[in-house]
Amino acid sequence: MAAKSLLRVPHGGNLSQSAAEDEAPPFRVYHGDRLVPPEELPLQVAAATGRTVARSECEIRFDDGGTIFISGHTIPLRDKAGALRGSIGAFIDITPRMGELGIADMMSREMSHRLKNNTALITAISRMTISRHLPKEIYSAYEERLLSLSRFKELGYVGDWKSVSWRQLIENSITPVVGSATGRVSIDGPDVQVEPASGQNLGMIFHELITNACKYGAMSRDSGRLDVSWTMDGDDDGRRLVCIWQESNGPRVEKPAQDGFGSRLIKTLIKSLPDGRVTRHYRPDGLRIEMSFQLPSAH
């Protein structure tokens, strides 16, 4: 009843965005200026993937011209055997807060726009001045790293530079590279926010990992899979994030005779984090990387 009251649906009405036209509720769901299709709504995503959808925010536009903003948390529901059987979510009206954030949001969007323009300018200058002096593969790697850094900066602007979503950081690094192969990638772990200073280095780390996986590792084969998971160890006074990067069903893995540039870059970046550690396991059936670092105290 509370949901129907919030969404202005009469008693006995249908809340589903996939309902038949004659039963459709009097609203549509938007994210920014984009109409969100039913299959991408938090409840549907949690029910279909078994993944928790945390801190999701969206705009509800009513047929009568009214608008509200809601925020919520959705979790999957499973039966005793562990099989998915649906999802459940809790949402609140955050419209008053969104009004207060309007100016800050406008400034963040403007800075994001300027960042994209600057990145495009740097890329154009690089192509005209240095691309002709480097082998194609080396220049392409340079350009990809530049774009990866740009994606992270944009994520920081969206988060107002207070914190960065760990999940979004990983998704922003992996999705543009794997493209249509996202079905062979699993990303799972609790909702965690990291400081932007650490997030920039982490974004570069994941870019290097996914690039190597697509060129030489599991994602270079149609049968290959990638599973990225993380957990939190310790309490609020000593929290540690532990992340596992596991590739499987790809070409046979052998330990290289020496570390390449990407491996050295990852080691340097992870060591720049508070008590950052990384270990590689060159298993024949798939590369496994374990990395961890200390998070700031919650107090």
Secondary structure, 3 states (H helix, E strand, C coil): CHHHHHCCCCCCCCCCCCCCHHHCCCEEEEECCEECCHHHCHHHHHHHHCCCEEEEEEEEEECCCCEEEEEEEEEEEECCCCCEEEEEEEEEECHHHHHHHHHHHHHHHHHHHHHHHHHHHHHHHHHHHCHHHCCHHHHHHHHHHHHHHHHHHHHHHHCCCCCEEHHHHHHHHHHHHHHHHHHHEEEECCCCEECHHHHHHHHHHHHHHHHHHHHCCHHHCCCCEEEEEEEEECCCCCCEEEEEEEEECCCCCCCCCCCCHHHHHHHHHHHCCCCCEEEEEEECCEEEEEEEEECCCCC
